C-alpha cells in the first residue's frame, strides 16, 4: 500500500506569481509602449529584409553582371554610347551566332558548334530561314562577309575558309589563313579578320595573302577577345567576347574611337543558362540600320546608337 502524494499549496507564493504575471501584462499594454514599439520595428525590419532578399535577387544579380561587364571601361577615355531599341524581331534560339551580315533586305548568318554549323539566309521580320547549307561536322563555323556577290565564311581552328555563290549557296572554293578564325568583315576591297586577340588582319580577297595588320588599342590598353566584326560608316565595330559592349575603332590605325553599351538588352532576354553571349552585328548602309543578336538568343534587335557620352 502506497501513501498518496502530498501536494502543498502556498497561497503566498501563488499570489505573488499571479500578481507578477498581471504586472507584466499591464506593463506590456500600459507602461512600456516604447519597448513594444521597438520590438515591432525590429520585427518589421526583419520582414522587410526577408522580402528584399526574396524579391530582389535577380535585379541584384543583373546589376552585378552589368557593372562587371563594363568594369574594364573605367580607365577608358573614349566616349561610351547608350542605345535606343527601334524594333525587336524573332531569332532562332538554336543558332549559335558567329557572323551576321545584311545584304539586300535579308540577313545572312554563320553559326558555330561542330555538327551544328550552318550558313543561312534569313527573312528579317519573321526570322524565317530562306536558304541554308550545313558545314561538315569537323568544322566549327565562325565569322562571315559578303564581297562581290560571294560569301566568305571562316572556321574556328581548321584554318580553312569557304567561298559560296550568294544566289545558290553553292560552294565555289576554299581559302586558308594562319591561326584561329573569329570575326570577318570587308571594307569593299579586303577581307578583314579577327582571331580572338587585339590583332586585326587584312587579307587580299583574291590571293588571301596578308596585306597588313593593326592592333586595336584604347590608349595604351590593347582590346583583346575581338570577335564578330562589321564595317559601319567608315569604322570597324567589334563584339568583345564575354562583354556586353561593342568597340568602335579606326580601320587605319586600330585606335579605339568609342564604345557602345548594350547591357540593357539583358533585361529583354530570358534568364536561362542556355542563352549565351552577345555576338552578331549587321549594318544596312542604305537604311542606316543596325541589327544586333547573340548566341542562342531568341531575339534580334534593331538599335540606334544615341549621342556619345564622354566617359
C-alpha positions in Angstrom: 0.0 0.0 0.0 1.4 3.4 -1.0 0.8 6.7 0.6 -0.9 9.3 -1.5 1.5 12.0 -2.6 1.2 15.2 -0.7 0.5 18.4 -2.7 1.4 21.5 -0.9 -0.2 24.8 -1.8 1.4 28.0 -0.9 -1.1 30.8 -1.2 1.5 33.5 -0.7 3.8 32.2 -3.5 0.9 31.6 -5.8 -0.4 35.1 -5.1 2.9 36.6 -5.8 3.2 34.8 -9.2 -0.3 35.9 -10.2 0.5 39.5 -9.2 3.8 39.4 -11.1 2.1 38.0 -14.3 -0.6 40.6 -14.0 2.0 43.3 -13.7 3.9 42.1 -16.8 0.7 42.0 -18.8 -0.2 45.5 -17.6 3.2 46.8 -18.4 3.1 45.5 -21.9 -0.1 47.3 -22.5 0.2 50.4 -20.5 3.7 51.0 -19.1 6.3 50.3 -21.8 5.0 51.3 -25.2 8.5 52.4 -26.3 9.9 48.9 -25.8 6.9 47.4 -27.6 7.3 49.8 -30.5 11.0 49.0 -30.7 10.1 45.3 -30.7 7.6 45.7 -33.5 10.0 47.8 -35.5 12.6 45.1 -35.3 10.1 42.5 -36.5 9.0 44.8 -39.4 12.6 45.3 -40.3 13.3 41.6 -40.4 10.2 41.0 -42.6 11.3 43.7 -45.0 14.8 42.2 -45.1 13.4 38.8 -46.0 11.1 40.4 -48.6 14.1 42.3 -50.1 16.3 39.3 -50.5 13.5 37.1 -51.9 12.2 39.5 -54.5 15.5 41.3 -55.3 17.8 38.5 -56.1 17.5 38.7 -59.9 17.8 42.5 -60.2 20.8 42.5 -57.9 22.4 39.8 -59.9 21.6 41.7 -63.1 23.2 44.8 -61.7 26.3 42.9 -60.7 26.5 41.5 -64.3 26.1 44.9 -65.8 28.7 46.5 -63.6 31.2 43.7 -64.2 30.8 43.8 -67.9 31.6 47.4 -68.0 34.3 47.5 -65.3 37.2 47.3 -67.8 36.0 50.6 -69.3 36.7 52.6 -66.1 40.1 53.6 -67.4 38.9 54.4 -70.9 39.0 57.9 -72.2 36.9 57.0 -75.3 33.2 58.0 -75.4 30.7 55.4 -74.3 27.3 55.5 -76.0 23.9 54.1 -75.0 21.4 52.7 -77.4 17.7 53.0 -78.2 15.8 49.9 -79.3 13.9 50.5 -82.6 12.5 47.1 -83.3 12.6 43.5 -82.0 12.4 40.6 -84.4 12.4 36.8 -83.8 15.7 34.9 -84.0 16.3 31.2 -84.0 17.2 30.3 -80.3 19.1 27.2 -81.7 21.5 29.4 -83.6 25.0 29.7 -82.1 25.6 33.0 -83.9 29.2 33.7 -85.1 28.7 36.0 -88.0 25.8 38.3 -89.2 25.6 40.4 -92.4 22.8 42.5 -94.0 22.5 42.2 -97.8 19.6 43.4 -100.0 16.8 43.2 -97.4 18.0 39.8 -95.9 20.3 38.8 -93.1 22.9 36.2 -93.7 24.1 34.3 -90.7 27.0 31.9 -89.9 26.5 29.6 -86.9 29.0 27.6 -84.9 29.5 24.3 -83.0 30.7 21.1 -84.6 27.8 19.3 -86.2 25.6 22.4 -86.0 27.4 24.9 -88.1 25.4 26.5 -90.9 25.3 29.3 -93.4 21.8 30.8 -93.6 19.8 33.4 -95.5 17.0 34.8 -93.2 13.9 36.9 -93.6 14.3 39.8 -91.1 10.7 40.4 -89.9 9.7 36.7 -89.5 13.1 35.1 -88.7 12.3 32.5 -91.4 15.2 30.7 -92.9 15.0 31.0 -96.7 18.1 29.0 -97.5 20.8 27.2 -95.6 23.8 24.9 -96.1 25.4 22.8 -93.4 29.2 22.5 -92.9 30.9 19.2 -92.4 30.8 18.1 -88.7 34.6 18.6 -88.4 34.1 22.3 -89.0 33.1 24.9 -86.4 31.6 27.8 -88.3 32.7 31.4 -87.5 32.5 34.9 -89.0 31.4 35.7 -92.5 31.4 38.5 -95.0 29.9 39.3 -98.4 32.0 40.8 -101.2 31.4 40.9 -104.9 28.4 38.6 -104.7 30.4 35.9 -102.9 30.0 34.8 -99.3 33.2 34.1 -97.3 32.9 32.0 -94.2 35.6 31.3 -91.6 36.0 28.2 -89.4 37.5 28.3 -85.9 40.6 26.2 -85.7 40.8 24.5 -89.1 42.5 27.5 -90.7 40.0 27.0 -93.6 37.5 29.3 -95.1 34.7 28.6 -97.6 33.5 30.6 -100.6 29.9 30.4 -101.8 27.9 31.8 -104.6 25.5 34.2 -102.9 22.4 33.1 -105.0 22.7 29.4 -105.0 24.8 28.9 -101.8 26.9 26.5 -103.8 30.5 26.2 -102.5 32.8 27.6 -105.2 36.2 27.4 -103.3 38.2 27.4 -100.2 41.0 29.6 -98.7 43.5 29.3 -95.9 44.7 31.7 -93.2 47.0 31.5 -90.3 45.7 30.9 -86.7 42.1 30.9 -85.5 39.2 32.5 -87.3 36.8 34.5 -85.2 35.2 37.5 -87.0 35.2 38.6 -90.6 34.1 41.8 -92.4 35.1 43.8 -95.5 35.8 47.4 -96.4 34.7 46.7 -100.0 38.2 45.7 -101.1 39.9 43.5 -98.5 38.7 40.8 -96.1 39.3 41.8 -92.5 39.7 39.1 -90.0 39.9 38.8 -86.1 41.4 35.9 -84.2 40.4 36.5 -80.6 43.3 38.8 -79.8 43.7 42.5 -80.3 45.1 42.0 -83.8 43.0 42.5 -86.9 44.4 41.2 -90.2 43.7 42.5 -93.7 43.7 39.8 -96.4 43.7 40.2 -100.2 40.3 38.9 -101.3 41.8 37.2 -104.4 45.1 35.7 -103.1 44.2 35.7 -99.4 47.7 36.9 -98.6 48.2 39.2 -95.6 48.2 42.8 -96.6 48.7 44.4 -93.2 47.7 44.1 -89.6 46.6 46.6 -87.0 46.5 46.4 -83.2 43.3 47.6 -81.6 44.1 49.8 -78.6 42.2 52.1 -76.2 45.0 54.4 -75.3 47.8 52.1 -74.1 45.4 49.2 -73.4 45.1 46.5 -76.1 41.5 45.4 -76.6 41.6 41.6 -76.6 39.0 39.0 -77.4 37.8 40.8 -80.6 35.0 38.7 -82.0 32.4 39.4 -84.7 33.3 42.3 -87.0 31.2 44.8 -89.0 32.2 47.7 -91.2 30.0 50.6 -90.2 30.1 54.2 -91.5 33.8 54.1 -92.2 34.6 52.4 -88.9 35.1 48.8 -87.8 32.8 47.7 -85.0 33.5 44.5 -83.0 31.9 42.4 -80.3 34.2 41.7 -77.4 33.9 38.1 -76.3 32.1 37.8 -72.9 31.3 41.5 -72.7 28.0 43.4 -73.3 29.7 46.1 -75.4 30.8 46.9 -79.0 34.1 48.6 -79.6 34.4 51.1 -82.5 37.9 51.5 -83.9 39.8 53.1 -86.8 40.3 50.8 -89.8 43.6 52.6 -90.5 45.3 52.7 -87.0 43.2 50.4 -84.7 42.7 53.4 -82.3 39.5 53.0 -80.3 37.0 55.7 -81.3 34.3 54.7 -78.8 32.3 52.1 -77.0 28.6 51.1 -77.2 27.0 49.8 -74.1 24.5 47.0 -74.9 23.9 45.8 -71.3 20.2 47.0 -71.3 19.4 44.1 -73.8 19.8 41.6 -70.9 16.5 42.7 -69.4 14.7 41.8 -72.6 16.1 38.3 -72.9 15.2 35.2 -71.0 17.3 34.5 -67.9 18.3 31.0 -68.9 21.5 29.1 -68.8 21.2 28.3 -72.4 21.4 31.9 -73.6 25.0 32.7 -74.5 27.0 35.8 -75.1 26.3 38.8 -77.3 27.7 38.2 -80.8 26.4 39.5 -84.1 26.4 42.9 -85.8 24.8 43.6 -89.2 24.6 47.0 -90.8 22.2 48.2 -93.5 24.0 51.1 -95.3 21.0 52.1 -97.4 18.6 52.3 -94.4 21.3 53.2 -91.9 20.0 50.4 -89.7 22.0 48.3 -87.1 21.0 44.8 -86.1 22.2 43.0 -83.0 21.9 39.5 -81.7 23.8 36.8 -79.8 24.4 33.1 -79.4 21.2 31.2 -78.7 19.3 34.5 -78.5 15.6 34.2 -79.3 15.5 37.9 -80.4 17.1 40.1 -83.0 17.3 43.8 -82.1 17.3 46.8 -84.4 19.1 49.6 -82.5 20.1 53.2 -82.8 23.2 54.5 -81.1 22.4 57.6 -79.1 24.7 60.6 -78.7 28.1 59.6 -77.5 28.8 60.5 -73.9 32.3 61.2 -72.7 33.4 58.7 -70.1 
